[in-house]
Amino acid sequence: MTDPMADLVPDRMDLIAEWTTASHEKLELYTDLGTGDARLLLITDRTPAEHVATFFHACGVTIATVWKGTASANTPGRTNPWRETQRTRAAAYIAATHADNPTANPTGSDIPGRH
C-alpha cells in the first residue's frame, strides 16, 4: 500500500509547523528551503489530507501564494480572512525556519533558476 502523503509532500520537504485553526482544523506546513516552496496541508479525520496552498519564498520572505482545492474558493470557512490568517502564520514559520538555516541555499536565491 502506498503512503497517501507521499503524493502531497515530496521527500525533500520537512515538516516545520503545525497548528489548529479557530474552527478546529489541523494544518501542517512543509518546506524545502533550497527550492523556495512550501506546502500547507489540511489534515482531517474524515477525509484524506488535502494540499490547500503552495507558498513561494525567497530568502525566507513569502512572495506568492497559490490556494488550491477547498481553500481556493469561498467555501464555508475558507473566506479571504481565513486565507490571510493562514498565509500570515505560514509566512512567519517560513521566515523563522530560514533565519535558523540562512545557508540553506548557497546561491543566495530560493527561487529555482535564479542566482
Long-range contacts (C-beta under 8 A, 24 or more apart in sequence): 4-48, 4-49, 5-49, 8-39, 8-41, 8-49, 8-51, 9-39, 9-41, 13-38, 13-39, 16-93, 16-94, 16-97, 17-89, 17-90, 17-93, 19-89, 21-82, 21-85, 21-86, 23-77, 25-77, 27-52, 27-86, 29-90, 29-93, 29-94, 31-55, 31-57, 31-94, 31-97, 33-60, 33-97, 33-98, 33-101, 33-104, 33-105, 33-110, 34-104, 34-105, 34-110, 35-110, 35-112, 36-105, 36-109, 36-110, 36-111, 36-112, 38-90, 38-94, 40-86, 40-90, 42-69, 42-70, 42-71, 52-86, 53-83, 53-86, 53-87, 53-90, 55-87, 55-90, 55-91, 55-94, 56-111, 57-91, 57-94, 57-98, 57-110, 58-109, 58-110, 58-111, 59-98, 59-105, 59-108, 59-109, 59-110, 60-94, 60-95, 60-97, 60-98, 60-99, 60-110, 61-91, 61-95, 62-87, 62-90, 62-91, 62-94, 62-95
